[in-house]
Amino acid sequence: MKRRLTRVEEFFKDDLDTPELRKAYREVLDEELGEFLKSLRRRRGPTQQALAERMGLNRSRVAQIEGAEGLSLSLETLVRYASALGHRGGIP
């Protein structure tokens, strides 16, 4: 039997009806994404400074991306981050 993937929004649709729960969900998502990106960078080897240079940013911006300090990351930023780590598609 083929397994159907559930979108996050569908899974939590009843829980995301209130602004407080939506905010809490977003905070957890941001934190987990930042930790994932930091872990990926460390496994691939470059320092924040080296990655920042590849991305054309300063090191503090890479730290912000990895720290998910309340920043909304654009898809473009995530793609640039992954590309700077040498990722070319698929799941890292």
C-alpha positions as CSV (number, residue, x, y, z in Angstrom):
1,M,0.0,0.0,0.0
2,K,1.4,3.4,-0.9
3,R,1.8,5.7,2.0
4,R,0.2,9.1,1.7
5,L,2.3,12.1,2.9
6,T,0.3,14.5,5.1
7,R,1.1,18.2,4.8
8,V,1.9,19.8,8.2
9,E,-0.9,22.2,7.8
10,E,-3.4,19.4,7.3
11,F,-2.1,17.4,10.3
12,F,-2.3,20.5,12.6
13,K,-5.3,22.2,11.0
14,D,-7.5,22.0,14.1
15,D,-4.7,23.1,16.4
16,L,-3.8,26.1,14.3
17,D,-7.1,27.8,14.6
18,T,-5.9,30.2,17.3
19,P,-3.3,32.9,17.0
20,E,-1.5,31.6,20.1
21,L,-1.1,28.1,18.8
22,R,-0.1,29.3,15.3
23,K,2.7,31.4,16.9
24,A,3.9,28.6,19.1
25,Y,4.0,26.2,16.1
26,R,6.0,28.7,14.0
27,E,8.5,29.2,16.8
28,V,9.1,25.5,17.2
29,L,9.4,25.1,13.4
30,D,11.9,28.0,13.2
31,E,14.0,26.5,16.0
32,E,14.1,23.1,14.5
33,L,15.0,24.4,11.1
34,G,17.9,26.4,12.5
35,E,19.2,23.4,14.4
36,F,18.9,21.3,11.3
37,L,20.8,23.8,9.2
38,K,23.5,24.1,11.8
39,S,23.9,20.3,12.0
40,L,24.0,20.0,8.2
41,R,26.8,22.7,8.0
42,R,28.8,21.0,10.7
43,R,28.5,17.6,9.0
44,R,29.7,19.2,5.7
45,G,32.6,20.9,7.4
46,P,32.6,24.6,6.7
47,T,32.7,27.2,9.4
48,Q,30.0,29.9,9.5
49,Q,32.6,32.3,8.1
50,A,33.4,30.1,5.2
51,L,29.8,29.4,4.4
52,A,29.0,33.1,4.7
53,E,31.7,33.9,2.1
54,R,30.2,31.3,-0.3
55,M,26.8,32.8,0.1
56,G,28.0,36.4,-0.2
57,L,26.8,37.3,3.3
58,N,28.5,38.1,6.6
59,R,29.1,35.5,9.3
60,S,26.5,37.1,11.6
61,R,23.8,36.6,9.1
62,V,24.6,32.9,8.9
63,A,24.5,32.8,12.7
64,Q,21.0,34.4,12.5
65,I,19.8,31.8,10.0
66,E,21.1,28.9,12.1
67,G,19.8,30.5,15.3
68,A,16.3,31.2,13.9
69,E,16.2,34.4,15.9
70,G,12.7,35.2,15.0
71,L,13.6,35.7,11.3
72,S,11.5,34.4,8.5
73,L,13.7,32.7,6.1
74,S,12.9,32.9,2.4
75,L,13.0,29.9,0.2
76,E,15.8,31.7,-1.7
77,T,17.9,32.0,1.4
78,L,17.4,28.3,2.2
79,V,18.4,27.4,-1.4
80,R,21.5,29.6,-1.2
81,Y,22.4,28.0,2.1
82,A,22.1,24.5,0.8
83,S,23.9,25.3,-2.5
84,A,26.8,26.9,-0.5
85,L,27.1,23.5,1.2
86,G,27.3,21.8,-2.1
87,H,23.7,20.4,-2.1
88,R,22.2,20.0,-5.6
89,G,18.8,18.5,-4.9
90,G,16.9,15.8,-3.0
91,I,17.0,15.3,0.7
92,P,20.4,16.1,2.3
